[in-house]
Amino acid sequence: IEDIYAFNKSIGNKLKNSYSGFKAGIILMKNDEAKSIGLKSSKKITIFNGPIECLYLEYELYHGSHKKSVEKTI
């Protein structure tokens, strides 16, 4: 894969748009690639694939945003 960041972003988009209501787990090498998925993980665990340090990331998938809307009072 020539552009791993674009590939990871496409995985994040597919998960968010097609699997709302599910959980997904991904194992990545431990580096900045996790941010390129574009989703906030609900669980992050350091694991080892043999001698390679990796991250297990778990995502709770939903449509829209989890940010709470704040009502403005005047």
C-alpha angles and dihedrals in degrees: 000000000000099000109033092176093057089045092052091047090053089052090051092049093049092049093049096045101039107029106045111160094029134097122234131195125203131184116209136169108266105263140086094303091097091069091055091066088072097218130106111242119228091202131026121184129173110229136167127237095198104302094341116103110224142169127238107208123189123197131196102212123217140151119254125001133319091212111120115237114237119217115221117222121207 
